[in-house]
Amino acid sequence: MKILLLGKSGQVGWELQRALAPLGDLIALDRKGEGGLCGDLSDLEGLRLTVRALQPDVIVNAAAYTAVDKAESEPELADLINAQAPALLAEEIRRLGGWLVHYSTDYVFDGSGTKPWQETDAVAPLNRYGQSKLLGEQAIQASGCLHLIFRTSWVYGAHGNNFAKSMLRLAREREQLKVIDDQVGAPTGAELLADVTAHALHSAIDNPTLAGVYHLAAAGEGSWCDYARFVIEQAHSLGETLAVQEIAPIPTSAYPTPAKRPQNSRLDTRKLRHSFGLHLPHWQDGVSRMLKEITGTHA
Ligand SMILES: NC(=O)c1ccc[n+]([C@@H]2O[C@H](COP(=O)([O-])OP(=O)(O)OC[C@H]3O[C@@H](n4cnc5c(N)ncnc54)[C@H](OP(=O)(O)O)[C@@H]3O)[C@@H](O)[C@H]2O)c1
């Protein structure tokens, strides 16, 4: 099986390089490309030629425009990378009869209520990033290609920038941190996303009825403030020297950003767990493991 991985240097892409390797012949590209192959999602023609040259059985697209606030002022670029490029990948892989694996986000929902979102719930993104990701999902579905779309939330990884690392850095510099306490979700590790992707793909290849959209997030829930507190507690217990004395909860209204964010980012993962027979660990397990890795304290 030949697998083309795009976005190999992102948080999820980095872990996919490891997790997909046992499934087949893996060609992994980032936006720089290599050997005449194009990995830049803003170059649609280059991307088309690359897929036609490689003729993969599976394309895994981990590349995305992920700058949520910047997308408000660059909506065309966000649409090009998050919607037009996935549309092209979907069209090309359908011609080849292969699979497209793609990632999306809970930001396709409006964040109302407190119930975890199911795959069948109505979508209504609050910001341009969410809109661009939704357009990408819709284009893939409309193409008729075999696909797995995993909607996830609050991604972190040892490789890349994320909220946990920012909190750790700020906690070394400041005595007080103010963190939003009225947006709730589940931090989800890039490692978990990559491992579940490999398992799910392995099952789906032999069973096309498994194609579809799945919610994939770690178990449990918390606010950004709960997440920050957990990161700091763990860092303390790992012997980190931190300046922080207090983590103060604040409402979203006290931290205005260009892009509106959903308050309810909870994802109902039953469809994924039942379809693929998988267990999703609690978010604290993965965060604590990542902190051990990045603070260099392997237990
Ligand atoms: N991060 C989150 O909290 C979150 C939450 C929900 C869903 N997701 C989804 O999960 C997936 C993986 O996200 P992630 O956390 O791994 O994001 P990430 O760490 O920001 O990685 C995204 C990658 O895409 C690359 N990229 C951007 N523009 C590109 C282009 N024109 N051509 C090729 N590559 C390009 C980036 O490369 P450069 O570094 O060179 O820019 C980066 O390596 C995405 O689909 C994202 O929408 C993420």
The ligand as a Gaussian input file, in Angstrom:
#p B3LYP/6-31G(d) Opt

LIG

0 1
 N       -4.247000      22.467000      16.583000
 C       -5.480000      22.309000      17.061000
 O       -5.781000      22.676000      18.200000
 C       -6.538000      21.645000      16.226000
 C       -7.831000      21.515000      16.742000
 C       -8.805000      20.875000      15.957000
 C       -8.483000      20.387000      14.697000
 N       -7.217000      20.550000      14.227000
 C       -6.914000      20.031000      12.890000
 O       -5.970000      18.983000      13.017000
 C       -5.103000      18.945000      11.874000
 C       -3.656000      18.930000      12.294000
 O       -3.402000      20.103000      13.069000
 P       -2.044000      20.340000      13.838000
 O       -2.381000      20.662000      15.251000
 O       -1.074000      19.259000      13.534000
 O       -1.605000      21.706000      13.130000
 P       -0.164000      22.355000      12.976000
 O        0.770000      21.824000      14.019000
 O       -0.413000      23.813000      12.869000
 O        0.306000      21.769000      11.592000
 C       -0.246000      22.179000      10.392000
 C        0.796000      21.962000       9.348000
 O        0.251000      22.396000       8.110000
 C        1.294000      23.039000       7.427000
 N        0.848000      23.949000       6.395000
 C        0.281000      25.176000       6.514000
 N        0.086000      25.712000       5.309000
 C        0.549000      24.804000       4.408000
 C        0.628000      24.763000       3.007000
 N        0.242000      25.789000       2.224000
 N        1.150000      23.672000       2.418000
 C        1.586000      22.633000       3.163000
 N        1.552000      22.615000       4.485000
 C        1.025000      23.693000       5.100000
 C        2.074000      23.782000       8.484000
 O        3.353000      24.051000       7.983000
 P        4.190000      25.334000       8.467000
 O        4.639000      24.983000       9.872000
 O        5.271000      25.393000       7.467000
 O        3.232000      26.488000       8.452000
 C        2.079000      22.756000       9.604000
 O        3.187000      21.899000       9.501000
 C       -5.522000      20.152000      11.012000
 O       -6.411000      19.719000      10.024000
 C       -6.250000      21.060000      11.974000
 O       -7.194000      21.877000      11.330000
 C       -6.238000      21.137000      14.964000

